[in-house]
């Protein structure tokens, strides 16, 4: 599926505050002549730290926007086995080696 996911490291990332200590991070996914956005949701936990649901490619822009939230990543969740969601998982987890990783069956 090489045409499904590139470019990996220079995708634009947009962060939207959705309220109640939650943010949506969107990256563009393009294949053939179709484009769509892939969403990662981030929640600030009451006890501190971030819960990252369906992380995307850890581009410089993505990592900067995440760092601006000022909390460490405590949990990383892969909610499904769709390629566009699992492909960036290894690179993302390497950035947060102390985070707990949760993967759906």
Backbone as XML, in Angstrom:
<?xml version="1.0"?>
<chain id="A" units="angstrom">
  <residue number="1" name="UNK">
    <atom name="N" x="0.804" y="-1.209" z="0.000"/>
    <atom name="CA" x="0.000" y="0.000" z="0.000"/>
    <atom name="C" x="0.842" y="1.267" z="0.000"/>
  </residue>
  <residue number="2" name="UNK">
    <atom name="N" x="1.903" y="1.342" z="-0.753"/>
    <atom name="CA" x="2.750" y="2.536" z="-0.679"/>
    <atom name="C" x="2.051" y="3.817" z="-1.106"/>
  </residue>
  <residue number="3" name="UNK">
    <atom name="N" x="1.062" y="3.747" z="-1.975"/>
    <atom name="CA" x="0.387" y="4.977" z="-2.402"/>
    <atom name="C" x="-0.624" y="5.450" z="-1.384"/>
  </residue>
  <residue number="4" name="UNK">
    <atom name="N" x="-0.945" y="4.617" z="-0.391"/>
    <atom name="CA" x="-1.982" y="4.971" z="0.570"/>
    <atom name="C" x="-1.506" y="5.944" z="1.633"/>
  </residue>
  <residue number="5" name="UNK">
    <atom name="N" x="-0.266" y="5.824" z="2.071"/>
    <atom name="CA" x="0.137" y="6.573" z="3.250"/>
    <atom name="C" x="1.171" y="7.671" z="3.057"/>
  </residue>
  <residue number="6" name="UNK">
    <atom name="N" x="2.050" y="7.667" z="2.052"/>
    <atom name="CA" x="3.018" y="8.767" z="1.961"/>
    <atom name="C" x="2.333" y="10.097" z="1.704"/>
  </residue>
  <residue number="7" name="UNK">
    <atom name="N" x="2.965" y="11.206" z="1.967"/>
    <atom name="CA" x="4.281" y="11.320" z="2.614"/>
    <atom name="C" x="4.157" y="11.093" z="4.121"/>
  </residue>
  <residue number="8" name="UNK">
    <atom name="N" x="5.152" y="10.472" z="4.702"/>
    <atom name="CA" x="5.084" y="10.144" z="6.121"/>
    <atom name="C" x="5.499" y="11.307" z="7.011"/>
  </residue>
  <residue number="9" name="UNK">
    <atom name="N" x="6.617" y="11.942" z="6.711"/>
    <atom name="CA" x="7.219" y="12.861" z="7.656"/>
    <atom name="C" x="6.956" y="14.337" z="7.391"/>
  </residue>
  <residue number="10" name="UNK">
    <atom name="N" x="6.195" y="14.649" z="6.360"/>
    <atom name="CA" x="5.926" y="16.067" z="6.102"/>
    <atom name="C" x="4.443" y="16.352" z="5.885"/>
  </residue>
  <residue number="11" name="UNK">
    <atom name="N" x="3.599" y="15.590" z="6.560"/>
    <atom name="CA" x="2.158" y="15.850" z="6.484"/>
    <atom name="C" x="1.794" y="17.051" z="7.345"/>
  </residue>
  <residue number="12" name="UNK">
    <atom name="N" x="0.924" y="17.871" z="6.840"/>
    <atom name="CA" x="0.429" y="18.987" z="7.655"/>
    <atom name="C" x="-0.440" y="18.419" z="8.769"/>
  </residue>
  <residue number="13" name="UNK">
    <atom name="N" x="-0.314" y="18.995" z="9.947"/>
    <atom name="CA" x="-1.111" y="18.572" z="11.097"/>
    <atom name="C" x="-1.878" y="19.775" z="11.618"/>
  </residue>
  <residue number="14" name="UNK">
    <atom name="N" x="-3.148" y="19.568" z="11.918"/>
    <atom name="CA" x="-3.996" y="20.623" z="12.452"/>
    <atom name="C" x="-4.550" y="20.178" z="13.797"/>
  </residue>
  <residue number="15" name="UNK">
    <atom name="N" x="-4.448" y="21.048" z="14.791"/>
    <atom name="CA" x="-4.982" y="20.734" z="16.117"/>
    <atom name="C" x="-6.207" y="21.602" z="16.364"/>
  </residue>
  <residue number="16" name="UNK">
    <atom name="N" x="-7.279" y="20.963" z="16.827"/>
    <atom name="CA" x="-8.520" y="21.656" z="17.144"/>
    <atom name="C" x="-8.874" y="21.379" z="18.596"/>
  </residue>
  <residue number="17" name="UNK">
    <atom name="N" x="-9.124" y="22.429" z="19.355"/>
    <atom name="CA" x="-9.577" y="22.272" z="20.737"/>
    <atom name="C" x="-11.058" y="21.934" z="20.688"/>
  </residue>
  <residue number="18" name="UNK">
    <atom name="N" x="-11.415" y="20.748" z="21.168"/>
    <atom name="CA" x="-12.818" y="20.343" z="21.144"/>
    <atom name="C" x="-13.478" y="20.503" z="22.515"/>
  </residue>
  <residue number="19" name="UNK">
    <atom name="N" x="-12.772" y="21.123" z="23.455"/>
    <atom name="CA" x="-13.337" y="21.417" z="24.768"/>
    <atom name="C" x="-13.102" y="20.320" z="25.779"/>
  </residue>
  <residue number="20" name="UNK">
    <atom name="N" x="-13.274" y="20.683" z="27.049"/>
    <atom name="CA" x="-13.168" y="19.747" z="28.165"/>
    <atom name="C" x="-11.847" y="18.976" z="28.162"/>
  </residue>
  <residue number="21" name="UNK">
    <atom name="N" x="-10.735" y="19.711" z="27.927"/>
    <atom name="CA" x="-9.391" y="19.119" z="27.920"/>
    <atom name="C" x="-9.240" y="18.024" z="26.875"/>
  </residue>
  <residue number="22" name="UNK">
    <atom name="N" x="-9.795" y="18.263" z="25.687"/>
    <atom name="CA" x="-9.694" y="17.316" z="24.587"/>
    <atom name="C" x="-9.341" y="18.061" z="23.296"/>
  </residue>
  <residue number="23" name="UNK">
    <atom name="N" x="-8.513" y="17.405" z="22.465"/>
    <atom name="CA" x="-8.080" y="18.000" z="21.209"/>
    <atom name="C" x="-8.156" y="16.970" z="20.100"/>
  </residue>
  <residue number="24" name="UNK">
    <atom name="N" x="-8.414" y="17.426" z="18.895"/>
    <atom name="CA" x="-8.371" y="16.588" z="17.699"/>
    <atom name="C" x="-7.163" y="17.022" z="16.884"/>
  </residue>
  <residue number="25" name="UNK">
    <atom name="N" x="-6.374" y="16.059" z="16.452"/>
    <atom name="CA" x="-5.228" y="16.293" z="15.584"/>
    <atom name="C" x="-5.554" y="15.633" z="14.248"/>
  </residue>
  <residue number="26" name="UNK">
    <atom name="N" x="-5.577" y="16.404" z="13.181"/>
    <atom name="CA" x="-5.903" y="15.870" z="11.857"/>
    <atom name="C" x="-4.699" y="15.954" z="10.933"/>
  </residue>
  <residue number="27" name="UNK">
    <atom name="N" x="-4.485" y="14.871" z="10.167"/>
    <atom name="CA" x="-3.462" y="14.846" z="9.125"/>
    <atom name="C" x="-4.118" y="14.422" z="7.819"/>
  </residue>
  <residue number="28" name="UNK">
    <atom name="N" x="-3.593" y="14.930" z="6.716"/>
    <atom name="CA" x="-4.148" y="14.634" z="5.404"/>
    <atom name="C" x="-3.673" y="13.261" z="4.928"/>
  </residue>
  <residue number="29" name="UNK">
    <atom name="N" x="-4.591" y="12.474" z="4.427"/>
    <atom name="CA" x="-4.309" y="11.186" z="3.809"/>
    <atom name="C" x="-4.733" y="11.307" z="2.346"/>
  </residue>
  <residue number="30" name="UNK">
    <atom name="N" x="-3.824" y="10.963" z="1.428"/>
    <atom name="CA" x="-4.145" y="11.075" z="0.007"/>
    <atom name="C" x="-3.806" y="9.775" z="-0.711"/>
  </residue>
  <residue number="31" name="UNK">
    <atom name="N" x="-4.681" y="9.348" z="-1.564"/>
    <atom name="CA" x="-4.392" y="8.218" z="-2.436"/>
    <atom name="C" x="-5.137" y="8.434" z="-3.742"/>
  </residue>
  <residue number="32" name="UNK">
    <atom name="N" x="-4.414" y="8.164" z="-4.833"/>
    <atom name="CA" x="-4.938" y="8.433" z="-6.175"/>
    <atom name="C" x="-5.425" y="9.880" z="-6.221"/>
  </residue>
  <residue number="33" name="UNK">
    <atom name="N" x="-6.677" y="10.107" z="-6.549"/>
    <atom name="CA" x="-7.204" y="11.479" z="-6.592"/>
    <atom name="C" x="-8.178" y="11.738" z="-5.451"/>
  </residue>
  <residue number="34" name="UNK">
    <atom name="N" x="-8.068" y="10.966" z="-4.366"/>
    <atom name="CA" x="-8.956" y="11.097" z="-3.214"/>
    <atom name="C" x="-8.150" y="11.558" z="-2.008"/>
  </residue>
  <residue number="35" name="UNK">
    <atom name="N" x="-8.682" y="12.519" z="-1.287"/>
    <atom name="CA" x="-8.038" y="12.960" z="-0.054"/>
    <atom name="C" x="-9.040" y="12.883" z="1.092"/>
  </residue>
  <residue number="36" name="UNK">
    <atom name="N" x="-8.497" y="12.636" z="2.262"/>
    <atom name="CA" x="-9.319" y="12.583" z="3.473"/>
    <atom name="C" x="-8.425" y="12.954" z="4.642"/>
  </residue>
  <residue number="37" name="UNK">
    <atom name="N" x="-9.017" y="13.227" z="5.765"/>
    <atom name="CA" x="-8.211" y="13.478" z="6.949"/>
    <atom name="C" x="-8.325" y="12.278" z="7.884"/>
  </residue>
  <residue number="38" name="UNK">
    <atom name="N" x="-7.229" y="12.020" z="8.586"/>
    <atom name="CA" x="-7.180" y="10.979" z="9.591"/>
    <atom name="C" x="-7.056" y="11.687" z="10.927"/>
  </residue>
  <residue number="39" name="UNK">
    <atom name="N" x="-7.865" y="11.285" z="11.891"/>
    <atom name="CA" x="-7.928" y="12.003" z="13.159"/>
    <atom name="C" x="-7.307" y="11.203" z="14.302"/>
  </residue>
  <residue number="40" name="UNK">
    <atom name="N" x="-6.603" y="11.925" z="15.143"/>
    <atom name="CA" x="-6.078" y="11.427" z="16.408"/>
    <atom name="C" x="-6.730" y="12.278" z="17.495"/>
  </residue>
  <residue number="41" name="UNK">
    <atom name="N" x="-7.235" y="11.643" z="18.530"/>
    <atom name="CA" x="-7.837" y="12.385" z="19.643"/>
    <atom name="C" x="-6.920" y="12.324" z="20.853"/>
  </residue>
  <residue number="42" name="UNK">
    <atom name="N" x="-6.767" y="13.439" z="21.522"/>
    <atom name="CA" x="-5.909" y="13.536" z="22.702"/>
    <atom name="C" x="-6.739" y="14.096" z="23.847"/>
  </residue>
  <residue number="43" name="UNK">
    <atom name="N" x="-6.659" y="13.434" z="24.992"/>
    <atom name="CA" x="-7.414" y="13.850" z="26.180"/>
    <atom name="C" x="-6.424" y="14.071" z="27.320"/>
  </residue>
  <residue number="44" name="UNK">
    <atom name="N" x="-6.564" y="15.182" z="28.020"/>
    <atom name="CA" x="-5.768" y="15.405" z="29.224"/>
    <atom name="C" x="-6.462" y="14.700" z="30.379"/>
  </residue>
  <residue number="45" name="UNK">
    <atom name="N" x="-5.759" y="13.795" z="31.041"/>
    <atom name="CA" x="-6.328" y="13.022" z="32.137"/>
    <atom name="C" x="-6.415" y="13.858" z="33.410"/>
  </residue>
  <residue number="46" name="UNK">
    <atom name="N" x="-7.397" y="13.585" z="34.241"/>
    <atom name="CA" x="-7.573" y="14.337" z="35.487"/>
    <atom name="C" x="-6.346" y="14.240" z="36.382"/>
  </residue>
  <residue number="47" name="UNK">
    <atom name="N" x="-5.692" y="13.070" z="36.400"/>
    <atom name="CA" x="-4.520" y="12.879" z="37.253"/>
    <atom name="C" x="-3.224" y="13.350" z="36.573"/>
  </residue>
  <residue number="48" name="UNK">
    <atom name="N" x="-3.333" y="13.970" z="35.404"/>
    <atom name="CA" x="-2.177" y="14.478" z="34.678"/>
    <atom name="C" x="-1.753" y="13.524" z="33.586"/>
  </residue>
  <residue number="49" name="UNK">
    <atom name="N" x="-1.173" y="14.058" z="32.562"/>
    <atom name="CA" x="-0.738" y="13.252" z="31.435"/>
    <atom name="C" x="-1.775" y="13.245" z="30.327"/>
  </residue>
  <residue number="50" name="UNK">
    <atom name="N" x="-1.367" y="12.695" z="29.192"/>
    <atom name="CA" x="-2.220" y="12.664" z="28.011"/>
    <atom name="C" x="-2.545" y="11.239" z="27.598"/>
  </residue>
  <residue number="51" name="UNK">
    <atom name="N" x="-3.753" y="11.044" z="27.123"/>
    <atom name="CA" x="-4.236" y="9.797" z="26.548"/>
    <atom name="C" x="-4.364" y="10.070" z="25.056"/>
  </residue>
  <residue number="52" name="UNK">
    <atom name="N" x="-3.598" y="9.339" z="24.225"/>
    <atom name="CA" x="-3.567" y="9.579" z="22.781"/>
    <atom name="C" x="-4.252" y="8.414" z="22.076"/>
  </residue>
  <residue number="53" name="UNK">
    <atom name="N" x="-5.341" y="8.694" z="21.404"/>
    <atom name="CA" x="-6.147" y="7.694" z="20.720"/>
    <atom name="C" x="-5.884" y="7.761" z="19.223"/>
  </residue>
  <residue number="54" name="UNK">
    <atom name="N" x="-5.376" y="6.671" z="18.656"/>
    <atom name="CA" x="-5.111" y="6.569" z="17.227"/>
    <atom name="C" x="-4.064" y="7.579" z="16.754"/>
  </residue>
  <residue number="55" name="UNK">
    <atom name="N" x="-2.837" y="7.488" z="17.302"/>
    <atom name="CA" x="-1.807" y="8.462" z="16.936"/>
    <atom name="C" x="-1.483" y="8.433" z="15.451"/>
  </residue>
  <residue number="56" name="UNK">
    <atom name="N" x="-1.087" y="9.585" z="14.946"/>
    <atom name="CA" x="-0.710" y="9.711" z="13.548"/>
    <atom name="C" x="0.807" y="9.827" z="13.439"/>
  </residue>
  <residue number="57" name="UNK">
    <atom name="N" x="1.289" y="10.037" z="12.226"/>
    <atom name="CA" x="2.740" y="10.121" z="12.019"/>
    <atom name="C" x="3.312" y="11.245" z="12.877"/>
  </residue>
  <residue number="58" name="UNK">
    <atom name="N" x="4.367" y="10.944" z="13.641"/>
    <atom name="CA" x="4.950" y="11.943" z="14.549"/>
    <atom name="C" x="5.853" y="12.935" z="13.810"/>
  </residue>
  <residue number="59" name="UNK">
    <atom name="N" x="5.247" y="13.709" z="12.957"/>
    <atom name="CA" x="5.984" y="14.731" z="12.219"/>
    <atom name="C" x="6.455" y="15.807" z="13.202"/>
  </residue>
  <residue number="60" name="UNK">
    <atom name="N" x="7.361" y="16.641" z="12.766"/>
    <atom name="CA" x="7.809" y="17.740" z="13.615"/>
    <atom name="C" x="6.649" y="18.613" z="14.056"/>
  </residue>
  <residue number="61" name="UNK">
    <atom name="N" x="5.752" y="18.909" z="13.144"/>
    <atom name="CA" x="4.603" y="19.751" z="13.463"/>
    <atom name="C" x="3.676" y="19.058" z="14.464"/>
  </residue>
  <residue number="62" name="UNK">
    <atom name="N" x="3.404" y="17.764" z="14.259"/>
    <atom name="CA" x="2.548" y="17.025" z="15.180"/>
    <atom name="C" x="3.154" y="17.027" z="16.580"/>
  </residue>
  <residue number="63" name="UNK">
    <atom name="N" x="4.449" y="16.730" z="16.664"/>
    <atom name="CA" x="5.115" y="16.653" z="17.962"/>
    <atom name="C" x="5.147" y="18.015" z="18.655"/>
  </residue>
  <residue number="64" name="UNK">
    <atom name="N" x="5.331" y="19.072" z="17.895"/>
    <atom name="CA" x="5.328" y="20.428" z="18.468"/>
    <atom name="C" x="3.948" y="20.782" z="19.025"/>
  </residue>
  <residue number="65" name="UNK">
    <atom name="N" x="2.904" y="20.481" z="18.271"/>
    <atom name="CA" x="1.538" y="20.762" z="18.732"/>
    <atom name="C" x="1.197" y="19.939" z="19.971"/>
  </residue>
  <residue number="66" name="UNK">
    <atom name="N" x="1.683" y="18.706" z="20.025"/>
    <atom name="CA" x="1.446" y="17.867" z="21.192"/>
    <atom name="C" x="2.212" y="18.398" z="22.399"/>
  </residue>
  <residue number="67" name="UNK">
    <atom name="N" x="3.461" y="18.789" z="22.198"/>
    <atom name="CA" x="4.287" y="19.325" z="23.288"/>
    <atom name="C" x="3.701" y="20.609" z="23.867"/>
  </residue>
  <residue number="68" name="UNK">
    <atom name="N" x="3.038" y="21.406" z="23.040"/>
    <atom name="CA" x="2.427" y="22.654" z="23.510"/>
    <atom name="C" x="1.352" y="22.413" z="24.561"/>
  </residue>
  <residue number="69" name="UNK">
    <atom name="N" x="0.831" y="21.188" z="24.644"/>
    <atom name="CA" x="-0.184" y="20.877" z="25.646"/>
    <atom name="C" x="0.428" y="20.762" z="27.035"/>
  </residue>
  <residue number="70" name="UNK">
    <atom name="N" x="1.750" y="20.638" z="27.112"/>
    <atom name="CA" x="2.458" y="20.712" z="28.384"/>
    <atom name="C" x="2.287" y="19.527" z="29.317"/>
  </residue>
  <residue number="71" name="UNK">
    <atom name="N" x="1.927" y="18.371" z="28.783"/>
    <atom name="CA" x="1.728" y="17.176" z="29.604"/>
    <atom name="C" x="2.449" y="15.997" z="28.952"/>
  </residue>
  <residue number="72" name="UNK">
    <atom name="N" x="2.945" y="15.038" z="29.748"/>
    <atom name="CA" x="3.569" y="13.855" z="29.162"/>
    <atom name="C" x="2.515" y="12.895" z="28.609"/>
  </residue>
  <residue number="73" name="UNK">
    <atom name="N" x="2.873" y="12.152" z="27.576"/>
    <atom name="CA" x="1.975" y="11.131" z="27.041"/>
    <atom name="C" x="2.054" y="9.922" z="27.966"/>
  </residue>
  <residue number="74" name="UNK">
    <atom name="N" x="0.917" y="9.535" z="28.541"/>
    <atom name="CA" x="0.861" y="8.407" z="29.480"/>
    <atom name="C" x="0.283" y="7.149" z="28.847"/>
  </residue>
  <residue number="75" name="UNK">
    <atom name="N" x="-0.662" y="7.315" z="27.901"/>
    <atom name="CA" x="-1.324" y="6.171" z="27.278"/>
    <atom name="C" x="-1.441" y="6.410" z="25.779"/>
  </residue>
  <residue number="76" name="UNK">
    <atom name="N" x="-1.166" y="5.339" z="25.003"/>
    <atom name="CA" x="-1.307" y="5.374" z="23.549"/>
    <atom name="C" x="-2.248" y="4.234" z="23.168"/>
  </residue>
  <residue number="77" name="UNK">
    <atom name="N" x="-3.303" y="4.556" z="22.427"/>
    <atom name="CA" x="-4.328" y="3.571" z="22.090"/>
    <atom name="C" x="-4.421" y="3.393" z="20.582"/>
  </residue>
  <residue number="78" name="UNK">
    <atom name="N" x="-4.298" y="2.143" z="20.118"/>
    <atom name="CA" x="-4.560" y="1.802" z="18.728"/>
    <atom name="C" x="-5.937" y="1.139" z="18.692"/>
  </residue>
  <residue number="79" name="UNK">
    <atom name="N" x="-6.964" y="1.832" z="18.164"/>
    <atom name="CA" x="-8.336" y="1.347" z="18.280"/>
    <atom name="C" x="-8.759" y="0.310" z="17.251"/>
  </residue>
  <residue number="80" name="UNK">
    <atom name="N" x="-7.980" y="0.144" z="16.183"/>
    <atom name="CA" x="-8.373" y="-0.793" z="15.133"/>
    <atom name="C" x="-7.131" y="-1.258" z="14.383"/>
  </residue>
  <residue number="81" name="UNK">
    <atom name="N" x="-7.311" y="-2.156" z="13.439"/>
    <atom name="CA" x="-6.156" y="-2.633" z="12.684"/>
    <atom name="C" x="-6.107" y="-2.087" z="11.261"/>
  </residue>
  <residue number="82" name="UNK">
    <atom name="N" x="-6.805" y="-1.010" z="10.995"/>
    <atom name="CA" x="-6.751" y="-0.368" z="9.681"/>
    <atom name="C" x="-5.344" y="0.180" z="9.442"/>
  </residue>
  <residue number="83" name="UNK">
    <atom name="N" x="-4.833" y="-0.041" z="8.250"/>
    <atom name="CA" x="-3.460" y="0.332" z="7.928"/>
    <atom name="C" x="-3.149" y="1.793" z="8.234"/>
  </residue>
  <residue number="84" name="UNK">
    <atom name="N" x="-4.065" y="2.689" z="7.892"/>
    <atom name="CA" x="-3.780" y="4.110" z="8.099"/>
    <atom name="C" x="-3.651" y="4.463" z="9.577"/>
  </residue>
  <residue number="85" name="UNK">
    <atom name="N" x="-4.156" y="3.611" z="10.457"/>
    <atom name="CA" x="-4.025" y="3.855" z="11.893"/>
    <atom name="C" x="-2.843" y="3.103" z="12.502"/>
  </residue>
  <residue number="86" name="UNK">
    <atom name="N" x="-2.582" y="1.883" z="12.028"/>
    <atom name="CA" x="-1.492" y="1.128" z="12.645"/>
    <atom name="C" x="-0.125" y="1.438" z="12.043"/>
  </residue>
  <residue number="87" name="UNK">
    <atom name="N" x="-0.050" y="1.950" z="10.812"/>
    <atom name="CA" x="1.241" y="2.228" z="10.182"/>
    <atom name="C" x="2.117" y="3.191" z="10.986"/>
  </residue>
  <residue number="88" name="UNK">
    <atom name="N" x="1.584" y="4.273" z="11.569"/>
    <atom name="CA" x="2.443" y="5.195" z="12.313"/>
    <atom name="C" x="2.699" y="4.775" z="13.764"/>
  </residue>
  <residue number="89" name="UNK">
    <atom name="N" x="2.101" y="3.694" z="14.217"/>
    <atom name="CA" x="2.147" y="3.330" z="15.637"/>
    <atom name="C" x="3.574" y="3.120" z="16.152"/>
  </residue>
  <residue number="90" name="UNK">
    <atom name="N" x="4.400" y="2.377" z="15.439"/>
    <atom name="CA" x="5.764" y="2.094" z="15.900"/>
    <atom name="C" x="6.569" y="3.378" z="16.065"/>
  </residue>
  <residue number="91" name="UNK">
    <atom name="N" x="6.547" y="4.240" z="15.044"/>
    <atom name="CA" x="7.293" y="5.501" z="15.128"/>
    <atom name="C" x="6.791" y="6.376" z="16.269"/>
  </residue>
  <residue number="92" name="UNK">
    <atom name="N" x="5.478" y="6.391" z="16.469"/>
    <atom name="CA" x="4.917" y="7.213" z="17.536"/>
    <atom name="C" x="5.320" y="6.676" z="18.908"/>
  </residue>
  <residue number="93" name="UNK">
    <atom name="N" x="5.210" y="5.372" z="19.103"/>
    <atom name="CA" x="5.545" y="4.768" z="20.399"/>
    <atom name="C" x="7.020" y="4.933" z="20.755"/>
  </residue>
  <residue number="94" name="UNK">
    <atom name="N" x="7.887" y="4.949" z="19.761"/>
    <atom name="CA" x="9.322" y="5.170" z="20.021"/>
    <atom name="C" x="9.559" y="6.521" z="20.676"/>
  </residue>
  <residue number="95" name="UNK">
    <atom name="N" x="8.725" y="7.497" z="20.381"/>
    <atom name="CA" x="8.862" y="8.843" z="20.953"/>
    <atom name="C" x="8.455" y="8.896" z="22.425"/>
  </residue>
  <residue number="96" name="UNK">
    <atom name="N" x="7.674" y="7.907" z="22.871"/>
    <atom name="CA" x="7.141" y="7.898" z="24.237"/>
    <atom name="C" x="7.325" y="6.507" z="24.851"/>
  </residue>
  <residue number="97" name="UNK">
    <atom name="N" x="8.576" y="6.126" z="25.111"/>
    <atom name="CA" x="8.851" y="4.758" z="25.559"/>
    <atom name="C" x="8.268" y="4.400" z="26.926"/>
  </residue>
  <residue number="98" name="UNK">
    <atom name="N" x="7.910" y="5.378" z="27.748"/>
    <atom name="CA" x="7.362" y="5.065" z="29.063"/>
    <atom name="C" x="5.837" y="5.026" z="29.070"/>
  </residue>
  <residue number="99" name="UNK">
    <atom name="N" x="5.209" y="5.342" z="27.951"/>
    <atom name="CA" x="3.740" y="5.333" z="27.871"/>
    <atom name="C" x="3.223" y="3.897" z="27.823"/>
  </residue>
  <residue number="100" name="UNK">
    <atom name="N" x="2.062" y="3.675" z="28.407"/>
    <atom name="CA" x="1.367" y="2.396" z="28.272"/>
    <atom name="C" x="0.747" y="2.352" z="26.892"/>
  </residue>
  <residue number="101" name="UNK">
    <atom name="N" x="0.835" y="1.190" z="26.233"/>
    <atom name="CA" x="0.292" y="1.040" z="24.889"/>
    <atom name="C" x="-0.865" y="0.047" z="24.941"/>
  </residue>
  <residue number="102" name="UNK">
    <atom name="N" x="-1.993" y="0.461" z="24.371"/>
    <atom name="CA" x="-3.218" y="-0.344" z="24.347"/>
    <atom name="C" x="-3.586" y="-0.606" z="22.900"/>
  </residue>
  <residue number="103" name="UNK">
    <atom name="N" x="-3.779" y="-1.894" z="22.563"/>
    <atom name="CA" x="-4.082" y="-2.272" z="21.174"/>
    <atom name="C" x="-5.332" y="-3.138" z="21.157"/>
  </residue>
  <residue number="104" name="UNK">
    <atom name="N" x="-6.270" y="-2.801" z="20.270"/>
    <atom name="CA" x="-7.495" y="-3.599" z="20.178"/>
    <atom name="C" x="-7.188" y="-4.929" z="19.496"/>
  </residue>
  <residue number="105" name="UNK">
    <atom name="N" x="-7.945" y="-5.965" z="19.831"/>
    <atom name="CA" x="-7.705" y="-7.276" z="19.208"/>
    <atom name="C" x="-8.170" y="-7.298" z="17.759"/>
  </residue>
</chain>
